[in-house]
Structures are given as C-alpha cells and as structure tokens.
Amino acid sequence: MMRAISFAAGVALDDRWGDPPTHLHPVALLGNAINALHARAPRGDGDRLRYGAFTAFGLPLAAAAVTLLARRIVAPLPLGGALFDTLLLDATSALHTLLARALEIEAALQADDLEAARSLCAMHLVSRDTSTLTPSEIAGATIESVAENLSDGVVAPWLAFALGGAPAAVAYRAANTLDSLWGYHNTEFELLGKAGARLDDALNIVPSRLTALAIIAASAVPRFGAQADVLEALACWRTDAQRTASPNAGHPMSAMAGALHVRLVKHGAYTLGDHLRDPEAADIGRAVRLARGAASLVGAGLLGALVLTGARP
C-alpha cells in the first residue's frame, strides 16, 4: 500500500514539476558513469563485445543495489522510504518534460520560427539531422518522439516501479540510458552497445505495447482524443507496428499516427500511416493531449493494481 501512495505522489510530482535539477538527476549521474565506462572500453572486437555485455547487465544491477542501499538508510526516518520512492519515481519518469518540450516546438512552428523548431527538436527529442527538415517533418518527428518516449520514459519506469519499487525503476533507466548512449550502428558502438540494445529491447516489449493500447483507448475519450480516430489507431497499429527497425518503437508511434490521421516518416527508415495526411504544427498539441490521456489511463491502472495488491490479506 505504501508503494501505491508513493506511486501516486511520484506521478503527481512529475506532472506538476518535472525533472529535478540536472546535477541531482539520476539519469545524468548514470550518463556520467556510462561515459566513464566508455573511456575505459578495450579496443579489440571480442573484448569490446564482452565489456559491453558486462556493462549492460552490471550497470542496472549496480544502480539497483545502490538505490536499495540508499533506501534502507533513509527508511528509518519518518516517511523516509515513502519520500525516497516518490522522489525516485519523479526522477526516473519524464512526462512533464517530454510534453513541455513538444509544446515548445509547436509554439516555434506556429510562430514560423523554423530554425528554432529545428534546434529544439534536435536538442531535446531526436538524434537525426534536423537542419533540412520542413515544418511538417519537424512536426512529424516531434509526434514520433512524444509517442516513443511516452513508452520509454514514462510507461516503462512506471511499470518497473509498480513491479519492483524504486530499485527496479532505476535499473530500467540505467539500461535505457545505456542504450541511448551506446545503441548506435557505427564502428565505435556496434559491438560495445549490442548487449545493451538487446536488453533494452527486451525490457520494452511490454511497455511499448501497453502504451499503444493506452493511446488507442485514450483516442476514444473526447477529453483526450478530440477528433482522434480510435479505429484508424487500431488499424494502423496492426499494420505498421513492425515497420521500424526497433521491435518496440513502431507500436506507440503507429497507434499515434492512426489516432491523429497523420503520416509519420523517417526518410530511409520507415513510413507509418502512408495513406494518411502530412502532419501540421497543431497536431503536436493533439499528440500531447492524447499522450497525457494515455498516461492517465496507464497510471490509473497501475495505481489500482497496487492498491488491490496492498489490500490483499
């Protein structure tokens, strides 16, 4: 029952205030640790593969162990454990920040400031080159990121917390952060990041599909999915979810594409909803409302499950 209370408080804190300061953010600390491990990586192919595998499994376990130790230290304090869990859930999920960044890009596009929109999109949401993207392509890239990061940065850590508390949420973020830094198909990271990418794929199988279902469900709720199409969301998810190289990213993105009736394109990689229209700046705001609705449904479901579990004799 205490985990249910901490879950509700952590979700509310993230929704209201967003991320803690960067120097205190566990994801930033994990990033520093990963960069230090990268600097010490061996050069031989076999050694890099083994080093990457050791890091992929060792880093999340170490992060979970440190979190568990810290929690045990503060647990004897009044409400120490509950406050610790609340703050860690806030820090490991990113709903407020994700949606705020997306709305900043929408505002730039609506002000016809394409360069600002390109810069914000590249700085906060995507790794692709945005320097030549059109306003429609910037809108599409933002909508894709809202959908994908709703799974990776919100639903997945929430689910991990519900299952295993703060240590599980931090372990998930460690694995996900490692993949975001090492999961590239290039000479430097192909072998080093292989195990981390596989682990991240495995951890996100359930969250990505749960997020797609939540987006579809939210599109049927007028408050969240005004002018959204629940049937097209379901159809697009069924036909296009496997069009991305990632086994998971296509699930929330295709559901979002169908719900909003927009075509999402990453040139040379995939097209989701190829029979639909090109996105516009206003579609970003619609995606944000739909993402908030989907998060609300998932959060309510997980909270209910925690309450029922806590109330079980």
PALUMNU-81232 format. One record per residue (C-alpha): residue in three letters; chain; x, y, z. Coordinates in Angstrom, 2 decimals. Example, Ala and Ser with C-alpha at 12.3 -4.5 7.8 and 13.67 -1.06 7.14 Angstrom:
BEGIN
<pt sedo="ala" drenza="A" px="12.30" py="-4.50" pz="7.80"/>
<pt sedo="ser" drenza="A" px="13.67" py="-1.06" pz="7.14"/>
END
This chain:
BEGIN
<pt sedo="met" drenza="A" px="0.00" py="0.00" pz="0.00"/>
<pt sedo="met" drenza="A" px="2.90" py="2.38" pz="0.70"/>
<pt sedo="arg" drenza="A" px="4.17" py="1.73" pz="-2.83"/>
<pt sedo="ala" drenza="A" px="0.75" py="2.75" pz="-4.15"/>
<pt sedo="ile" drenza="A" px="0.94" py="6.01" pz="-2.18"/>
<pt sedo="ser" drenza="A" px="4.48" py="6.70" pz="-3.41"/>
<pt sedo="phe" drenza="A" px="3.45" py="5.88" pz="-6.97"/>
<pt sedo="ala" drenza="A" px="0.56" py="8.34" pz="-6.90"/>
<pt sedo="ala" drenza="A" px="2.72" py="11.02" pz="-5.29"/>
<pt sedo="gly" drenza="A" px="5.61" py="10.47" pz="-7.71"/>
<pt sedo="val" drenza="A" px="3.35" py="10.66" pz="-10.76"/>
<pt sedo="ala" drenza="A" px="1.73" py="13.84" pz="-9.42"/>
<pt sedo="leu" drenza="A" px="5.13" py="15.38" pz="-8.67"/>
<pt sedo="asp" drenza="A" px="6.41" py="14.64" pz="-12.16"/>
<pt sedo="asp" drenza="A" px="3.23" py="16.01" pz="-13.72"/>
<pt sedo="arg" drenza="A" px="3.47" py="19.23" pz="-11.73"/>
<pt sedo="trp" drenza="A" px="7.19" py="19.97" pz="-11.53"/>
<pt sedo="gly" drenza="A" px="9.00" py="17.68" pz="-13.96"/>
<pt sedo="asp" drenza="A" px="12.64" py="16.69" pz="-13.65"/>
<pt sedo="pro" drenza="A" px="14.90" py="17.59" pz="-10.73"/>
<pt sedo="pro" drenza="A" px="18.00" py="19.78" pz="-11.39"/>
<pt sedo="thr" drenza="A" px="20.46" py="18.16" pz="-13.78"/>
<pt sedo="his" drenza="A" px="23.23" py="17.84" pz="-11.20"/>
<pt sedo="leu" drenza="A" px="20.87" py="15.83" pz="-8.99"/>
<pt sedo="his" drenza="A" px="19.18" py="13.85" pz="-11.73"/>
<pt sedo="pro" drenza="A" px="19.90" py="10.09" pz="-11.58"/>
<pt sedo="val" drenza="A" px="19.81" py="9.84" pz="-15.38"/>
<pt sedo="ala" drenza="A" px="22.55" py="12.49" pz="-15.61"/>
<pt sedo="leu" drenza="A" px="24.57" py="10.60" pz="-13.00"/>
<pt sedo="leu" drenza="A" px="24.07" py="7.38" pz="-14.95"/>
<pt sedo="gly" drenza="A" px="25.16" py="9.16" pz="-18.11"/>
<pt sedo="asn" drenza="A" px="28.37" py="10.29" pz="-16.41"/>
<pt sedo="ala" drenza="A" px="29.04" py="6.73" pz="-15.26"/>
<pt sedo="ile" drenza="A" px="28.41" py="5.37" pz="-18.77"/>
<pt sedo="asn" drenza="A" px="30.75" py="7.93" pz="-20.31"/>
<pt sedo="ala" drenza="A" px="33.44" py="6.95" pz="-17.80"/>
<pt sedo="leu" drenza="A" px="32.95" py="3.28" pz="-18.69"/>
<pt sedo="his" drenza="A" px="33.17" py="4.15" pz="-22.38"/>
<pt sedo="ala" drenza="A" px="36.51" py="5.88" pz="-21.83"/>
<pt sedo="arg" drenza="A" px="37.87" py="2.63" pz="-20.35"/>
<pt sedo="ala" drenza="A" px="36.50" py="0.30" pz="-23.02"/>
<pt sedo="pro" drenza="A" px="39.04" py="-2.07" pz="-24.64"/>
<pt sedo="arg" drenza="A" px="39.76" py="-1.87" pz="-28.36"/>
<pt sedo="gly" drenza="A" px="39.68" py="-5.50" pz="-29.52"/>
<pt sedo="asp" drenza="A" px="36.41" py="-6.70" pz="-31.06"/>
<pt sedo="gly" drenza="A" px="35.92" py="-9.65" pz="-28.72"/>
<pt sedo="asp" drenza="A" px="36.92" py="-7.64" pz="-25.70"/>
<pt sedo="arg" drenza="A" px="34.51" py="-4.83" pz="-26.63"/>
<pt sedo="leu" drenza="A" px="31.66" py="-7.27" pz="-27.05"/>
<pt sedo="arg" drenza="A" px="32.33" py="-8.83" pz="-23.63"/>
<pt sedo="tyr" drenza="A" px="32.86" py="-5.44" pz="-21.99"/>
<pt sedo="gly" drenza="A" px="29.58" py="-4.19" pz="-23.44"/>
<pt sedo="ala" drenza="A" px="27.73" py="-7.27" pz="-22.20"/>
<pt sedo="phe" drenza="A" px="29.22" py="-6.93" pz="-18.71"/>
<pt sedo="thr" drenza="A" px="28.23" py="-3.25" pz="-18.63"/>
<pt sedo="ala" drenza="A" px="24.73" py="-3.93" pz="-19.96"/>
<pt sedo="phe" drenza="A" px="23.92" py="-6.29" pz="-17.11"/>
<pt sedo="gly" drenza="A" px="26.26" py="-4.97" pz="-14.44"/>
<pt sedo="leu" drenza="A" px="25.26" py="-1.31" pz="-14.58"/>
<pt sedo="pro" drenza="A" px="21.50" py="-1.83" pz="-13.96"/>
<pt sedo="leu" drenza="A" px="22.27" py="-4.29" pz="-11.17"/>
<pt sedo="ala" drenza="A" px="24.73" py="-1.87" pz="-9.57"/>
<pt sedo="ala" drenza="A" px="22.25" py="1.01" pz="-9.91"/>
<pt sedo="ala" drenza="A" px="19.53" py="-1.08" pz="-8.28"/>
<pt sedo="ala" drenza="A" px="21.86" py="-2.12" pz="-5.46"/>
<pt sedo="val" drenza="A" px="22.90" py="1.48" pz="-4.72"/>
<pt sedo="thr" drenza="A" px="19.26" py="2.55" pz="-4.76"/>
<pt sedo="leu" drenza="A" px="18.27" py="-0.25" pz="-2.40"/>
<pt sedo="leu" drenza="A" px="21.10" py="0.61" pz="-0.02"/>
<pt sedo="ala" drenza="A" px="20.19" py="4.31" pz="-0.03"/>
<pt sedo="arg" drenza="A" px="16.56" py="3.45" pz="0.63"/>
<pt sedo="arg" drenza="A" px="17.47" py="1.27" pz="3.60"/>
<pt sedo="ile" drenza="A" px="19.50" py="4.14" pz="5.05"/>
<pt sedo="val" drenza="A" px="16.61" py="6.63" pz="4.90"/>
<pt sedo="ala" drenza="A" px="13.79" py="4.15" pz="5.66"/>
<pt sedo="pro" drenza="A" px="14.03" py="4.53" pz="9.50"/>
<pt sedo="leu" drenza="A" px="13.29" py="8.27" pz="9.16"/>
<pt sedo="pro" drenza="A" px="9.63" py="9.38" pz="9.39"/>
<pt sedo="leu" drenza="A" px="8.15" py="8.72" pz="5.94"/>
<pt sedo="gly" drenza="A" px="11.73" py="8.27" pz="4.73"/>
<pt sedo="gly" drenza="A" px="11.04" py="5.28" pz="2.50"/>
<pt sedo="ala" drenza="A" px="7.88" py="6.77" pz="1.01"/>
<pt sedo="leu" drenza="A" px="9.53" py="10.11" pz="0.27"/>
<pt sedo="phe" drenza="A" px="12.55" py="8.38" pz="-1.23"/>
<pt sedo="asp" drenza="A" px="10.35" py="6.31" pz="-3.54"/>
<pt sedo="thr" drenza="A" px="8.30" py="9.35" pz="-4.53"/>
<pt sedo="leu" drenza="A" px="11.37" py="11.36" pz="-5.48"/>
<pt sedo="leu" drenza="A" px="12.95" py="8.47" pz="-7.37"/>
<pt sedo="leu" drenza="A" px="9.81" py="7.84" pz="-9.41"/>
<pt sedo="asp" drenza="A" px="9.62" py="11.54" pz="-10.26"/>
<pt sedo="ala" drenza="A" px="13.27" py="11.47" pz="-11.33"/>
<pt sedo="thr" drenza="A" px="13.03" py="8.30" pz="-13.42"/>
<pt sedo="ser" drenza="A" px="9.89" py="9.31" pz="-15.36"/>
<pt sedo="ala" drenza="A" px="9.65" py="12.26" pz="-17.71"/>
<pt sedo="leu" drenza="A" px="6.06" py="13.01" pz="-18.65"/>
<pt sedo="his" drenza="A" px="6.12" py="16.73" pz="-17.78"/>
<pt sedo="thr" drenza="A" px="9.42" py="17.38" pz="-19.52"/>
<pt sedo="leu" drenza="A" px="8.51" py="15.38" pz="-22.63"/>
<pt sedo="leu" drenza="A" px="5.22" py="17.17" pz="-23.19"/>
<pt sedo="ala" drenza="A" px="6.68" py="20.59" pz="-22.37"/>
<pt sedo="arg" drenza="A" px="9.46" py="20.15" pz="-24.94"/>
<pt sedo="ala" drenza="A" px="6.95" py="19.11" pz="-27.57"/>
<pt sedo="leu" drenza="A" px="4.80" py="22.18" pz="-26.91"/>
<pt sedo="glu" drenza="A" px="7.87" py="24.42" pz="-27.21"/>
<pt sedo="ile" drenza="A" px="8.42" py="23.06" pz="-30.71"/>
<pt sedo="glu" drenza="A" px="4.76" py="23.55" pz="-31.59"/>
<pt sedo="ala" drenza="A" px="4.98" py="27.18" pz="-30.45"/>
<pt sedo="ala" drenza="A" px="8.10" py="27.76" pz="-32.57"/>
<pt sedo="leu" drenza="A" px="6.41" py="26.29" pz="-35.65"/>
<pt sedo="gln" drenza="A" px="3.28" py="28.33" pz="-35.12"/>
<pt sedo="ala" drenza="A" px="5.46" py="31.44" pz="-34.85"/>
<pt sedo="asp" drenza="A" px="7.07" py="30.49" pz="-38.21"/>
<pt sedo="asp" drenza="A" px="10.45" py="30.19" pz="-36.50"/>
<pt sedo="leu" drenza="A" px="11.64" py="27.08" pz="-38.31"/>
<pt sedo="glu" drenza="A" px="15.25" py="27.36" pz="-37.18"/>
<pt sedo="ala" drenza="A" px="14.21" py="27.46" pz="-33.53"/>
<pt sedo="ala" drenza="A" px="11.92" py="24.47" pz="-34.06"/>
<pt sedo="arg" drenza="A" px="14.72" py="22.51" pz="-35.74"/>
<pt sedo="ser" drenza="A" px="17.14" py="23.40" pz="-32.93"/>
<pt sedo="leu" drenza="A" px="14.69" py="22.47" pz="-30.15"/>
<pt sedo="cys" drenza="A" px="13.80" py="19.19" pz="-31.84"/>
<pt sedo="ala" drenza="A" px="17.47" py="18.21" pz="-32.23"/>
<pt sedo="met" drenza="A" px="18.41" py="19.38" pz="-28.73"/>
<pt sedo="his" drenza="A" px="15.64" py="17.67" pz="-26.80"/>
<pt sedo="leu" drenza="A" px="13.92" py="14.92" pz="-28.78"/>
<pt sedo="val" drenza="A" px="15.66" py="13.33" pz="-31.77"/>
<pt sedo="ser" drenza="A" px="19.12" py="12.20" pz="-32.81"/>
<pt sedo="arg" drenza="A" px="18.57" py="12.64" pz="-36.57"/>
<pt sedo="asp" drenza="A" px="19.82" py="15.66" pz="-38.52"/>
<pt sedo="thr" drenza="A" px="17.06" py="18.27" pz="-38.39"/>
<pt sedo="ser" drenza="A" px="18.85" py="21.03" pz="-40.34"/>
<pt sedo="thr" drenza="A" px="16.92" py="20.41" pz="-43.57"/>
<pt sedo="leu" drenza="A" px="13.59" py="19.19" pz="-42.21"/>
<pt sedo="thr" drenza="A" px="10.44" py="21.01" pz="-43.31"/>
<pt sedo="pro" drenza="A" px="7.85" py="22.28" pz="-40.81"/>
<pt sedo="ser" drenza="A" px="5.74" py="19.20" pz="-41.49"/>
<pt sedo="glu" drenza="A" px="8.72" py="16.91" pz="-40.95"/>
<pt sedo="ile" drenza="A" px="9.59" py="18.67" pz="-37.70"/>
<pt sedo="ala" drenza="A" px="6.00" py="18.22" pz="-36.54"/>
<pt sedo="gly" drenza="A" px="6.14" py="14.55" pz="-37.50"/>
<pt sedo="ala" drenza="A" px="9.45" py="13.95" pz="-35.73"/>
<pt sedo="thr" drenza="A" px="8.07" py="15.60" pz="-32.60"/>
<pt sedo="ile" drenza="A" px="4.92" py="13.46" pz="-32.65"/>
<pt sedo="glu" drenza="A" px="7.04" py="10.32" pz="-33.11"/>
<pt sedo="ser" drenza="A" px="9.17" py="11.29" pz="-30.12"/>
<pt sedo="val" drenza="A" px="6.14" py="12.00" pz="-27.96"/>
<pt sedo="ala" drenza="A" px="4.78" py="8.54" pz="-28.72"/>
<pt sedo="glu" drenza="A" px="8.05" py="6.62" pz="-28.37"/>
<pt sedo="asn" drenza="A" px="9.23" py="8.45" pz="-25.27"/>
<pt sedo="leu" drenza="A" px="5.82" py="8.03" pz="-23.68"/>
<pt sedo="ser" drenza="A" px="6.70" py="4.33" pz="-23.68"/>
<pt sedo="asp" drenza="A" px="10.42" py="4.54" pz="-22.84"/>
<pt sedo="gly" drenza="A" px="10.37" py="7.49" pz="-20.48"/>
<pt sedo="val" drenza="A" px="7.01" py="7.18" pz="-18.75"/>
<pt sedo="val" drenza="A" px="5.15" py="3.89" pz="-19.01"/>
<pt sedo="ala" drenza="A" px="8.25" py="1.68" pz="-18.71"/>
<pt sedo="pro" drenza="A" px="9.63" py="3.24" pz="-15.49"/>
<pt sedo="trp" drenza="A" px="6.11" py="3.37" pz="-14.03"/>
<pt sedo="leu" drenza="A" px="5.65" py="-0.31" pz="-14.74"/>
<pt sedo="ala" drenza="A" px="9.10" py="-1.13" pz="-13.33"/>
<pt sedo="phe" drenza="A" px="8.30" py="0.82" pz="-10.17"/>
<pt sedo="ala" drenza="A" px="4.95" py="-0.92" pz="-9.78"/>
<pt sedo="leu" drenza="A" px="6.66" py="-4.31" pz="-10.05"/>
<pt sedo="gly" drenza="A" px="9.82" py="-3.70" pz="-8.05"/>
<pt sedo="gly" drenza="A" px="9.82" py="-0.27" pz="-6.46"/>
<pt sedo="ala" drenza="A" px="12.47" py="2.41" pz="-6.84"/>
<pt sedo="pro" drenza="A" px="15.38" py="-0.03" pz="-7.40"/>
<pt sedo="ala" drenza="A" px="13.59" py="-1.55" pz="-10.40"/>
<pt sedo="ala" drenza="A" px="12.76" py="1.87" pz="-11.86"/>
<pt sedo="val" drenza="A" px="16.38" py="3.00" pz="-11.53"/>
<pt sedo="ala" drenza="A" px="17.66" py="-0.27" pz="-13.02"/>
<pt sedo="tyr" drenza="A" px="15.37" py="0.22" pz="-16.02"/>
<pt sedo="arg" drenza="A" px="16.60" py="3.79" pz="-16.51"/>
<pt sedo="ala" drenza="A" px="20.19" py="2.57" pz="-16.34"/>
<pt sedo="ala" drenza="A" px="19.56" py="0.05" pz="-19.13"/>
<pt sedo="asn" drenza="A" px="17.60" py="2.57" pz="-21.21"/>
<pt sedo="thr" drenza="A" px="20.22" py="5.30" pz="-20.79"/>
<pt sedo="leu" drenza="A" px="22.98" py="2.90" pz="-21.77"/>
<pt sedo="asp" drenza="A" px="21.14" py="2.05" pz="-24.97"/>
<pt sedo="ser" drenza="A" px="20.55" py="5.73" pz="-25.75"/>
<pt sedo="leu" drenza="A" px="24.30" py="6.41" pz="-25.48"/>
<pt sedo="trp" drenza="A" px="25.77" py="3.20" pz="-26.91"/>
<pt sedo="gly" drenza="A" px="22.98" py="1.85" pz="-29.12"/>
<pt sedo="tyr" drenza="A" px="24.35" py="3.05" pz="-32.47"/>
<pt sedo="his" drenza="A" px="25.22" py="1.07" pz="-35.57"/>
<pt sedo="asn" drenza="A" px="28.67" py="2.52" pz="-36.20"/>
<pt sedo="thr" drenza="A" px="32.28" py="1.49" pz="-35.79"/>
<pt sedo="glu" drenza="A" px="32.55" py="2.78" pz="-32.24"/>
<pt sedo="phe" drenza="A" px="29.39" py="1.27" pz="-30.75"/>
<pt sedo="glu" drenza="A" px="28.32" py="-1.68" pz="-32.94"/>
<pt sedo="leu" drenza="A" px="29.93" py="-4.25" pz="-30.64"/>
<pt sedo="leu" drenza="A" px="30.07" py="-2.21" pz="-27.46"/>
<pt sedo="gly" drenza="A" px="26.36" py="-1.45" pz="-27.48"/>
<pt sedo="lys" drenza="A" px="24.99" py="-4.74" pz="-28.82"/>
<pt sedo="ala" drenza="A" px="24.11" py="-6.34" pz="-25.47"/>
<pt sedo="gly" drenza="A" px="22.67" py="-3.10" pz="-24.12"/>
<pt sedo="ala" drenza="A" px="20.44" py="-2.72" pz="-27.17"/>
<pt sedo="arg" drenza="A" px="19.16" py="-6.29" pz="-26.80"/>
<pt sedo="leu" drenza="A" px="18.46" py="-5.77" pz="-23.11"/>
<pt sedo="asp" drenza="A" px="16.61" py="-2.52" pz="-23.77"/>
<pt sedo="asp" drenza="A" px="14.54" py="-4.22" pz="-26.48"/>
<pt sedo="ala" drenza="A" px="13.58" py="-6.98" pz="-24.06"/>
<pt sedo="leu" drenza="A" px="12.67" py="-4.58" pz="-21.26"/>
<pt sedo="asn" drenza="A" px="10.42" py="-2.53" pz="-23.53"/>
<pt sedo="ile" drenza="A" px="8.41" py="-5.35" pz="-25.13"/>
<pt sedo="val" drenza="A" px="5.53" py="-4.97" pz="-22.65"/>
<pt sedo="pro" drenza="A" px="5.66" py="-1.17" pz="-22.11"/>
<pt sedo="ser" drenza="A" px="5.62" py="-0.38" pz="-25.84"/>
<pt sedo="arg" drenza="A" px="2.55" py="-2.50" pz="-26.48"/>
<pt sedo="leu" drenza="A" px="0.83" py="-1.27" pz="-23.34"/>
<pt sedo="thr" drenza="A" px="1.48" py="2.30" pz="-24.49"/>
<pt sedo="ala" drenza="A" px="-0.01" py="1.57" pz="-27.92"/>
<pt sedo="leu" drenza="A" px="-3.13" py="0.15" pz="-26.31"/>
<pt sedo="ala" drenza="A" px="-3.36" py="3.16" pz="-23.99"/>
<pt sedo="ile" drenza="A" px="-3.09" py="5.58" pz="-26.94"/>
<pt sedo="ile" drenza="A" px="-5.85" py="3.70" pz="-28.74"/>
<pt sedo="ala" drenza="A" px="-8.03" py="3.74" pz="-25.63"/>
<pt sedo="ala" drenza="A" px="-7.37" py="7.44" pz="-24.98"/>
<pt sedo="ser" drenza="A" px="-8.35" py="8.28" pz="-28.56"/>
<pt sedo="ala" drenza="A" px="-11.86" py="7.09" pz="-27.72"/>
<pt sedo="val" drenza="A" px="-12.14" py="9.55" pz="-24.81"/>
<pt sedo="pro" drenza="A" px="-13.30" py="13.01" pz="-26.04"/>
<pt sedo="arg" drenza="A" px="-11.36" py="14.84" pz="-23.33"/>
<pt sedo="phe" drenza="A" px="-8.07" py="13.45" pz="-24.61"/>
<pt sedo="gly" drenza="A" px="-8.77" py="12.38" pz="-28.16"/>
<pt sedo="ala" drenza="A" px="-10.88" py="15.17" pz="-29.64"/>
<pt sedo="gln" drenza="A" px="-11.12" py="14.40" pz="-33.36"/>
<pt sedo="ala" drenza="A" px="-8.96" py="11.31" pz="-32.85"/>
<pt sedo="asp" drenza="A" px="-9.87" py="8.11" pz="-34.69"/>
<pt sedo="val" drenza="A" px="-9.83" py="5.03" pz="-32.48"/>
<pt sedo="leu" drenza="A" px="-10.50" py="2.64" pz="-35.37"/>
<pt sedo="glu" drenza="A" px="-7.69" py="4.09" pz="-37.50"/>
<pt sedo="ala" drenza="A" px="-5.38" py="3.98" pz="-34.48"/>
<pt sedo="leu" drenza="A" px="-6.10" py="0.29" pz="-34.07"/>
<pt sedo="ala" drenza="A" px="-5.77" py="-0.43" pz="-37.79"/>
<pt sedo="cys" drenza="A" px="-2.50" py="1.47" pz="-38.15"/>
<pt sedo="trp" drenza="A" px="-1.06" py="-0.27" pz="-35.09"/>
<pt sedo="arg" drenza="A" px="-1.93" py="-3.66" pz="-36.53"/>
<pt sedo="thr" drenza="A" px="-0.46" py="-2.97" pz="-39.98"/>
<pt sedo="asp" drenza="A" px="2.51" py="-0.66" pz="-39.31"/>
<pt sedo="ala" drenza="A" px="3.89" py="-1.52" pz="-35.86"/>
<pt sedo="gln" drenza="A" px="6.62" py="-3.74" pz="-37.33"/>
<pt sedo="arg" drenza="A" px="7.84" py="-1.26" pz="-39.96"/>
<pt sedo="thr" drenza="A" px="10.54" py="0.21" pz="-37.72"/>
<pt sedo="ala" drenza="A" px="13.95" py="-1.37" pz="-37.18"/>
<pt sedo="ser" drenza="A" px="13.23" py="-1.34" pz="-33.46"/>
<pt sedo="pro" drenza="A" px="10.89" py="-4.14" pz="-32.35"/>
<pt sedo="asn" drenza="A" px="9.18" py="-1.72" pz="-29.96"/>
<pt sedo="ala" drenza="A" px="9.21" py="1.88" pz="-31.23"/>
<pt sedo="gly" drenza="A" px="6.71" py="1.22" pz="-34.01"/>
<pt sedo="his" drenza="A" px="3.96" py="0.21" pz="-31.61"/>
<pt sedo="pro" drenza="A" px="3.22" py="3.54" pz="-29.89"/>
<pt sedo="met" drenza="A" px="4.20" py="5.55" pz="-32.98"/>
<pt sedo="ser" drenza="A" px="1.87" py="3.70" pz="-35.35"/>
<pt sedo="ala" drenza="A" px="-1.00" py="3.93" pz="-32.87"/>
<pt sedo="met" drenza="A" px="-0.40" py="7.67" pz="-32.56"/>
<pt sedo="ala" drenza="A" px="-0.20" py="8.09" pz="-36.34"/>
<pt sedo="gly" drenza="A" px="-3.54" py="6.39" pz="-36.84"/>
<pt sedo="ala" drenza="A" px="-5.24" py="8.21" pz="-33.97"/>
<pt sedo="leu" drenza="A" px="-4.19" py="11.62" pz="-35.34"/>
<pt sedo="his" drenza="A" px="-4.66" py="10.66" pz="-39.02"/>
<pt sedo="val" drenza="A" px="-1.09" py="11.74" pz="-39.85"/>
<pt sedo="arg" drenza="A" px="1.72" py="10.13" pz="-41.81"/>
<pt sedo="leu" drenza="A" px="4.94" py="9.74" pz="-39.78"/>
<pt sedo="val" drenza="A" px="8.08" py="9.44" pz="-41.89"/>
<pt sedo="lys" drenza="A" px="11.75" py="8.99" pz="-41.13"/>
<pt sedo="his" drenza="A" px="13.44" py="9.11" pz="-44.51"/>
<pt sedo="gly" drenza="A" px="15.34" py="5.96" pz="-45.34"/>
<pt sedo="ala" drenza="A" px="13.90" py="4.15" pz="-42.34"/>
<pt sedo="tyr" drenza="A" px="10.09" py="3.89" pz="-42.21"/>
<pt sedo="thr" drenza="A" px="6.71" py="5.36" pz="-43.08"/>
<pt sedo="leu" drenza="A" px="3.81" py="4.86" pz="-40.69"/>
<pt sedo="gly" drenza="A" px="0.29" py="5.55" pz="-41.96"/>
<pt sedo="asp" drenza="A" px="1.38" py="6.06" pz="-45.57"/>
<pt sedo="his" drenza="A" px="-2.24" py="6.64" pz="-46.68"/>
<pt sedo="leu" drenza="A" px="-2.75" py="9.47" pz="-44.18"/>
<pt sedo="arg" drenza="A" px="-2.05" py="13.22" pz="-44.43"/>
<pt sedo="asp" drenza="A" px="1.16" py="15.05" pz="-43.58"/>
<pt sedo="pro" drenza="A" px="1.30" py="16.40" pz="-40.01"/>
<pt sedo="glu" drenza="A" px="0.99" py="20.07" pz="-39.09"/>
<pt sedo="ala" drenza="A" px="2.12" py="22.11" pz="-36.10"/>
<pt sedo="ala" drenza="A" px="-1.30" py="21.87" pz="-34.44"/>
<pt sedo="asp" drenza="A" px="-1.06" py="18.08" pz="-34.49"/>
<pt sedo="ile" drenza="A" px="1.71" py="18.30" pz="-31.88"/>
<pt sedo="gly" drenza="A" px="-0.76" py="19.70" pz="-29.35"/>
<pt sedo="arg" drenza="A" px="-3.21" py="16.93" pz="-30.23"/>
<pt sedo="ala" drenza="A" px="-0.46" py="14.35" pz="-29.70"/>
<pt sedo="val" drenza="A" px="0.37" py="15.91" pz="-26.32"/>
<pt sedo="arg" drenza="A" px="-3.26" py="15.69" pz="-25.18"/>
<pt sedo="leu" drenza="A" px="-3.50" py="12.11" pz="-26.37"/>
<pt sedo="ala" drenza="A" px="-0.23" py="11.18" pz="-24.66"/>
<pt sedo="arg" drenza="A" px="-1.44" py="12.74" pz="-21.42"/>
<pt sedo="gly" drenza="A" px="-4.65" py="10.75" pz="-21.71"/>
<pt sedo="ala" drenza="A" px="-2.80" py="7.53" pz="-22.38"/>
<pt sedo="ala" drenza="A" px="-0.52" py="8.18" pz="-19.40"/>
<pt sedo="ser" drenza="A" px="-3.56" py="8.85" pz="-17.21"/>
<pt sedo="leu" drenza="A" px="-5.10" py="5.52" pz="-18.18"/>
<pt sedo="val" drenza="A" px="-1.89" py="3.59" pz="-17.55"/>
<pt sedo="gly" drenza="A" px="-1.25" py="5.41" pz="-14.28"/>
<pt sedo="ala" drenza="A" px="-4.77" py="4.74" pz="-13.06"/>
<pt sedo="gly" drenza="A" px="-4.48" py="1.07" pz="-13.97"/>
<pt sedo="leu" drenza="A" px="-1.15" py="0.61" pz="-12.22"/>
<pt sedo="leu" drenza="A" px="-2.32" py="2.51" pz="-9.15"/>
<pt sedo="gly" drenza="A" px="-5.42" py="0.35" pz="-8.98"/>
<pt sedo="ala" drenza="A" px="-3.33" py="-2.79" pz="-9.24"/>
<pt sedo="leu" drenza="A" px="-1.03" py="-1.58" pz="-6.45"/>
<pt sedo="val" drenza="A" px="-3.96" py="-0.70" pz="-4.19"/>
<pt sedo="leu" drenza="A" px="-5.60" py="-4.08" pz="-4.77"/>
<pt sedo="thr" drenza="A" px="-2.31" py="-5.87" pz="-4.14"/>
<pt sedo="gly" drenza="A" px="-1.69" py="-3.85" pz="-0.97"/>
<pt sedo="ala" drenza="A" px="-5.20" py="-4.51" pz="0.30"/>
<pt sedo="arg" drenza="A" px="-4.95" py="-8.26" pz="-0.23"/>
<pt sedo="pro" drenza="A" px="-4.85" py="-10.11" pz="3.11"/>
END
